[in-house]
């Protein structure tokens, strides 16, 4: 801190101790691929994490199982739905890889392992989209992009949203560092442009106030807790629209010959430029 000056504390003693528990588990990433029809060696990546917290602090009713129904069973379900939709549409020019990673909740360990030990060369990975919880609020006029302005993938997202008369909005709290707290980060570190967006916060019914209330309710009552479980009363209309956007972005990337990059000056740009130079 500016102006700070140390001062002597005299004869001060402190005693500190803590307990630490180490648990070891074996887990796996799960990968599916739809080979490209024209350039199968070029890969477009979808990621979602299939793990959650297991047992956690119990709710008042004694339930202590964290099912992770929204975070991130919905993302894993979206991954499967997008894979099926692409198969039904026919193979695109480039290959599509669907990567369900483990141990996101334990520090992005599954995506870190893939980034360090890629099954498909990262230099030939065009870019990707990360899905970390689907929108189960009513439809919104926007989506909230975490890390907006970092890469050229923003233009693909804007095109997909325009077809729904929607827009992309920048995250309201970038200081919280959300871009560095989900699986896409472990691919971005290696230079792969990764897009990550959340549910919109400007709801068609109720606007920003309703969006803020819905987000606060989820964070308080379900996020990382035992009540994040399936609800037959979920409103799927917003999730369906977002799912169409995820599909469209990946499909566009898989049908183009372009190689989107990070914007000039972005922290991940140098890694991408080095990777692509080696591939060429």
N, C-alpha and C positions, 0 to 999 in steps of 0.2 A: 504494500500500500504506500502511495506517495506520502512522504513526510514521516514515515515510521522510524522510530528510534528505539533500540533495545534499552532496557533498564534492568539493573541487577535486582533479583528477587530475594536475595539473602539465602538463608538456610531453609530451602523448601524441598520436601521429599514427597514423592508420589509412588503409589503402588498400584499397578494395573495388571489385570489378568482377564483372559477370555477363554471360552470353550469353542472348539471348532470340531465339526464332524465331517468326515470325508466318506462319501458313498461312491461306489463304482458301479456303473451300469454299461451293458452292451446294447447299442441301438444302431439303427441303419437308416441311411437315406434310400429313397425309392425313386427310380427313374423310369420314365416311359419316353419313347421316341416315335414320332411320325416322320419317316424319312422323306426328304425333299425330292420332288420329281425332276428338277433340273440341276440344282447345286446342293446335293445332299451333304457335302462337307461343310457348308455354311449353316450355322445353328442360331436359332432364335429361342430364347430361354424363358420359361415361366417357372416361378418359384412360389412355394407356400410351405409353411411348417405344419407338421402333423402332430407334434408333441404338445403336452401341457404340463401342469405342475404336479399331477398326481394327488396326493393327500395334502391338505393345507388347513389353515385355521378354520375351525368349524363355525358354521352359521348357528344362529340361536336354536334351530331345530335339530342340531346335532350333525347335520350333513357336513362331512369334511372331504368329499371327493370333488376335485376340480375337474369337471368334464371338459371345459374349454370348448363349449359348443359354438360360440361365436368366434372366439380366439383360440384355435384357428381351425376348428372343424369346418366352418363355412368356407374358409380359404381353400382347404383341401378339397372340399366338394366342388368348389368353383374350378379348381385345377382339372378335376376329372370331367366336369361338364364342358370345359373349353376343349379338352382333348377329344371328346366325343364329337363336338360340333365341327372341329377341324377334320376329323376322319370322315364324317358324313359329307363335308364339303369337297373332299378330295385333297390329296397331298398338294401343298403349295410348292413354290419353286425351291425354297430353302427348307431344311429340316426344322421341326419343332421339337424341343425337349421339354418335358414336364417333370420338374424336380421337386419331390416332396421331401423336405429336409427335416432332420430330427434335431432335438436339443436347442431349439431357438431360445426357449425360456431359460436355458442354462448357460447362456452367453453366446448364442449364434454358432454353436459348435458344429452342427451338421453342415451349415453353409460354409463355415470356415474350412472344414475338411474338403468339401468339394472345390472351393476356390484354390486350395493348396494342392489338390489331387484331382484335377478335372478329368471327367470321362471323355468329354469332347473338348478339343483345344480351345482355350479362351481367346487365342489370337484369331480363331475362326468363328467365334461367338459374336454375332452381329450386335446383340443387345438383349435386354430382357425386361420383364415386368414381374414385380413382386406383389403377391396378394396376401395381406395380413389382416384378416377379418373383413367380412362383407357387410354392406350397409343393410341393416334391418329396420331402419326408420323409413317413413314414407318418402316418396321421390323428392329429390332436391334439384334446384336449378344449376347446381355446380358439383364439382368434386374438389377436394382439397389436396393439392399436390405437395407432398413432402419433398423439399429440395427443388422447388420450381426454379427454372432458370439455369440449372446445372448442365443440362445436356440438350442435344438436338432432338431427343425423344419427345420433348414438349410439343413439337409441331405435329407429330403423329397423334398425340393425345387430343390436341385441339381439333384436328380433322375428324376424329371419331366422335368427339363431343358435339361438334357442329351439326352432325346428322341427327342429333337429338335436341337441337336448339339449347344446348347447355354450354357452360364455360368452365375453365379451370381457374381456381383461386389458389393463391399462395397460402401456405400454412400460417396461421396467426401467431404462433409462438416458436419461431425458428431457434430461439435461444435455448430451447429444451433439447435440441440435438436429436430429434426423432429420426433424421436420415441415417444416423449412425447406430440405430437400435433395432434394426430388423435385418432379415437375411440378405437383402439386396446389397448391403454395405460390404459384405465379404466378397462379392463379385466386383463391386465398384473399385475396391482396393487394388484389384488386378487389372483395372482399366476398362472392364466391360460396362458400357452405359446401361444403367438400370433405372427404370421408372417405378415410382411408388406413390400411390395416391390413396387417400381415405375417402370415406363417405362425405357427401356434400353437407355443408352446414347452413345452407340457405334453402330451407324446405319450401316447396310450392305452397303448402298449407302451413302458415305460421311464420315463415321467413326465418331470419337468423335467430330470433328469440326461441322459436320452437326447436331449431337445430341445436342450440346451446343447451336447452333443457334436456333433450334426448341424450346428448353426449354426457352430460353431468349425471343423469340417472344411471346410465350404463356403468360409468366409472365408479360411482358410489356403491351400487347394489350388485354388480355382476363381474366387473373386470377383475381377473385373477382371483376369483372367489368361487365357492361351491354353487352359487346360483347362476353361473354362466352355463346354463343347460337348455336343452331344446324346449321351445315354447310353441305349442300348436297355434297360438294366436299371432305369431310373427307376421309382419307385413312384408311380403316378398317383392313388392312392385319396385321399390328402390334398388334392391339387390339385382333384380333382372336387368334393369337399365345399366347398372355398373358392370354387370357380367358381359353385356353386349359390347361395352367399351373396351374391357380387357381383351375380349376376342378380336375386336376390330384392330386394335393397336398391334397385337402379335401377328395377325394375318397380314396387315400392311407390311410389317417388317419382313415377313417371310416371302412376300411377293415382289419386293423391290430389289434392285441391285445395289442400292446405296449402303454406305457404311456410316451410320450416325456416330458422332463423336461427342465428347464433352466440350463445352464452350471454351474458347480461348481463355487461359488463366485459371481454369478450374483445377482443383487439387489432384484430380484423377486423370487429367489430360495427358500428362507425361507418360504415365504407365500405358495408356491406350496407344499413343503414338509409337512408343517403343515396341509394343506387342504387334501392331499392324505392320510396322516396318520389317519385323522379323518374318511375318507371314508372307509378305510380298517377295 
